[in-house]
Amino acid sequence: MWSDVVDLEAFYASRLGETAGGVLRGLLRRTWPEVEGQTIAGYGYPLPFLEAWTGQARSLVALMPAPQGVVGWPSEGPNRSCLVEEEHLPLADLSLDRLLLVHALEHAERPAALLREAWRVLQAEGRLLIVVPNRRGLWARLDRTPFGWGRPFSRVQVERLLSDMLFEEVSAQRSLYLPPSERAWMQRTAGAWEKVGQRCYPRFGGVIVIEARKRVLGLIGGTPARARAVRVLPGLAARPSTAAAETALEKRRDAPTDA
């Protein structure tokens, strides 16, 4: 079940949501510190986090799934958010340098199909960054925040899913050790909770954050994606890529697909 965009907006406008968003935004920015001139998309509800790269990335776009709903973003300037189908992203092959999935994979009806679509739109060696609720964490056990909806994951489950969909893990971290409490003193000490949690009980963070790299050389014999005509968002057409990536995609289109 997808969270409603109205509920997501309300959460990130609350004191607890602002604190959680700030903690995660800092972690994502440290994970991707250099994105100068790159094209980045966020899928799910990425609005509180895409701001981490505003003014540095060449292009930022928010893709919001139809069952969740969409809101305009940013508040000033041209709109860069759109409503999309989960397994039919309106992006050309090889059109993105980086893709962020947040409030996304845990709600997807077919997580593997979503990652297959992510593989399609990423450049060769493109980077994927996933934020999912940690099944061991406290945040996944309480449904008063968006992290308590959908299916939580363990690190091993995400790693296996990524490997099956031809991604190679680059790094894995956990975050949100702060209890999901509205108490002001807890939120003021969010930084301390992060430091203590990572040192003393690292497996129990509220979310798992995994960065992965698109794998091309291992494609033959893997699971191909179904070729389809895609209506492409303006300005996000495919850019020149390596010969290896182009060859792999041709093999992928010609290969038979599972029913």
C-alpha positions in Angstrom: 0.0 0.0 0.0 1.4 3.4 -1.0 1.3 6.3 1.4 -0.8 9.3 0.3 1.1 12.4 -0.9 -0.9 14.5 1.5 0.2 12.4 4.5 3.8 12.5 3.3 3.7 16.3 3.0 2.1 16.6 6.4 4.8 14.4 8.0 7.8 16.3 6.5 6.2 19.6 7.6 6.0 18.4 11.2 8.8 18.8 13.7 9.6 15.1 13.7 9.5 15.0 9.8 11.8 18.0 9.6 14.3 16.4 11.9 14.2 13.0 10.1 14.5 14.7 6.8 17.5 16.8 7.9 19.3 13.7 9.2 18.7 11.7 5.9 19.4 14.7 3.7 22.8 15.1 5.3 23.6 11.4 4.8 22.5 11.5 1.2 24.6 14.5 0.5 27.7 12.9 2.0 27.0 9.8 0.0 26.9 11.8 -3.3 29.0 14.8 -2.5 30.1 15.5 -6.2 27.2 15.7 -8.7 28.4 18.7 -10.7 26.7 18.7 -14.2 24.9 15.4 -13.6 21.2 14.5 -14.2 19.5 13.2 -11.1 15.9 11.9 -10.6 14.1 10.9 -7.5 11.3 8.4 -7.5 8.7 7.9 -4.7 8.5 10.9 -2.5 12.0 12.5 -3.0 11.1 16.2 -2.4 12.7 16.7 1.0 16.0 15.1 -0.3 16.5 16.4 -3.9 17.3 19.8 -2.3 20.6 18.3 -1.2 21.9 18.7 -4.7 20.1 21.9 -5.8 22.5 24.3 -7.5 25.0 21.6 -8.2 23.3 19.0 -10.4 22.7 19.8 -14.1 19.1 18.6 -13.8 16.8 17.5 -11.0 13.4 15.8 -11.5 10.9 14.2 -9.1 8.9 11.2 -10.3 5.9 10.3 -8.2 3.9 7.1 -8.6 0.3 7.3 -9.5 -1.1 5.4 -6.4 0.6 8.0 -4.2 -0.2 11.2 -6.0 1.9 14.2 -7.0 2.5 17.8 -5.9 4.3 20.6 -7.7 7.9 21.1 -7.0 9.8 23.3 -6.4 7.8 26.1 -4.8 9.5 28.6 -7.1 10.4 28.4 -10.8 9.4 25.8 -13.4 7.7 22.6 -12.2 10.0 19.6 -12.1 7.7 16.9 -10.7 5.4 14.6 -12.6 3.0 11.6 -12.0 4.4 8.3 -13.4 3.5 4.7 -13.7 5.6 2.4 -11.5 7.0 0.2 -14.3 6.9 2.8 -17.2 9.1 5.7 -16.2 8.9 8.5 -18.9 12.6 8.5 -19.4 14.8 7.4 -22.3 17.3 4.6 -22.0 20.6 5.8 -20.5 19.2 9.2 -19.7 20.2 9.5 -16.0 23.5 9.7 -14.1 21.9 9.0 -10.7 18.5 7.8 -9.4 17.2 8.1 -5.8 14.5 5.8 -4.6 12.9 6.9 -1.3 9.4 5.9 0.0 9.4 3.7 -3.1 10.8 0.2 -3.0 8.9 -0.8 0.1 5.6 0.1 -1.6 6.3 -1.3 -5.0 3.9 -4.1 -6.2 6.9 -5.7 -8.0 10.2 -4.4 -6.6 12.2 -6.3 -9.2 10.3 -4.7 -12.0 11.0 -1.2 -10.5 14.7 -1.9 -10.3 14.7 -3.3 -13.8 13.2 0.0 -15.0 15.9 1.9 -12.9 18.6 -0.2 -14.8 17.1 0.9 -18.1 17.2 4.6 -17.5 20.6 4.8 -15.9 23.8 5.4 -17.8 26.5 2.7 -17.9 28.1 2.8 -14.4 25.2 5.0 -13.3 24.5 5.2 -9.5 21.3 4.1 -7.7 20.6 5.3 -4.1 17.9 3.4 -2.1 16.4 4.4 1.2 14.1 1.7 2.8 12.8 1.0 6.3 15.0 -1.4 8.2 13.0 -4.4 9.4 15.0 -4.4 12.7 14.5 -0.8 13.4 11.8 0.9 15.5 10.6 3.2 12.8 9.3 0.3 10.7 7.2 -0.9 13.7 5.1 2.2 14.1 2.7 3.4 11.5 2.5 7.0 12.6 5.4 7.9 10.2 5.8 7.0 6.5 8.5 4.5 7.4 6.0 2.3 9.1 4.1 1.6 5.9 4.9 -0.9 3.2 7.3 -3.8 3.6 10.5 -3.2 5.5 13.8 -4.9 4.3 16.9 -6.3 5.7 20.2 -5.4 4.2 20.6 -8.9 2.8 17.3 -8.8 1.1 18.1 -5.5 -0.7 21.5 -6.7 -1.7 20.1 -9.9 -3.2 17.4 -7.9 -5.1 20.0 -5.5 -6.4 22.3 -8.4 -7.5 19.5 -10.1 -9.3 18.7 -6.9 -11.2 22.3 -6.4 -12.3 23.4 -3.8 -9.8 26.6 -3.9 -7.7 26.5 -2.6 -4.2 28.9 0.3 -3.5 28.1 1.1 0.1 25.5 0.4 2.8 24.7 2.4 5.8 21.9 2.7 8.4 20.4 5.9 9.8 17.6 7.3 11.9 18.6 6.0 15.3 16.5 8.7 16.9 13.3 7.2 18.3 10.2 8.4 16.3 9.0 10.6 19.2 7.4 14.0 19.1 9.4 15.1 22.2 11.3 18.2 21.5 14.4 17.2 23.5 14.8 14.0 21.6 14.8 15.9 18.3 17.3 18.4 19.5 19.7 15.5 20.2 19.2 13.8 16.9 22.9 14.1 16.1 23.9 12.5 19.3 21.4 9.6 18.7 23.1 9.0 15.3 26.6 8.9 16.7 25.6 6.6 19.6 23.5 4.3 17.5 26.2 3.8 14.8 28.7 3.0 17.5 26.7 0.9 19.9 23.8 -0.7 18.0 24.5 -0.2 14.3 22.0 -2.8 13.0 19.0 -1.1 14.5 18.8 2.2 12.6 15.4 3.1 11.3 16.4 3.0 7.6 18.9 1.3 5.4 20.6 3.4 2.8 22.3 1.5 0.0 24.2 2.9 -3.0 24.6 0.6 -6.0 26.3 0.8 -9.4 24.7 -0.3 -12.7 26.4 -3.4 -13.9 26.7 -3.9 -17.7 29.4 -6.6 -18.3 27.4 -9.3 -16.5 24.3 -8.7 -18.5 24.4 -11.7 -20.9 22.5 -14.5 -19.3 20.8 -12.1 -16.8 17.1 -11.2 -16.7 16.3 -8.8 -19.6 13.8 -6.1 -19.4 10.8 -5.9 -21.7 11.4 -3.5 -24.6 8.7 -0.9 -24.8 7.9 2.5 -26.4 8.4 5.2 -23.8 7.1 8.8 -23.9 10.1 10.7 -22.8 10.1 13.8 -20.6 11.5 16.8 -22.5 15.2 17.4 -21.8 15.8 13.8 -20.6 16.6 12.1 -23.9 19.4 9.5 -23.9 22.9 10.9 -24.1 26.0 9.3 -25.7 27.2 6.3 -23.8 29.9 3.7 -24.0 29.9 1.1 -26.7 29.6 -1.6 -24.1 26.4 -0.1 -22.7 24.9 0.3 -26.2 25.7 -3.2 -27.2 24.3 -4.6 -23.9 21.0 -2.7 -24.4 20.7 -4.0 -28.0 21.1 -7.6 -26.7 18.6 -6.8 -24.0 16.0 -5.7 -26.5 16.5 -8.7 -28.8 16.5 -11.3 -26.0 13.2 -13.2 -25.2 11.4 -12.1 -22.1 9.6 -14.1 -19.4 5.9 -14.0 -19.6 
